[in-house]
Amino acid sequence: MNDLNKYLVRFGLVLLITAPIIIFVMGETAVKTMLYKICLVVTAWGLAEMIWGIGYKKVFGKTECMADDQKLPMLLFRGILYAAIILALTLGL
């Protein structure tokens, strides 16, 4: 629960500060667009988790059981996979 509070403070504080500024400067449509993009990123992250779990987790196994020299390439691949799916969904590809 401590990690959840840390992330809520970290990102919630940023949103609490930037949201009124964006509303004042750019109007309500900017906020709607931001919320839409945030929803797309969350959906893409969920899709990436599902693709990782179904397609690649059986091949690579758990990261906790790996040696350090095996972890880096696998985590790099996972990060590229997540980034590609998030970019593809948010750019509408």
Beta strands, then each sheet from edge to edge (+ up, - down):
end
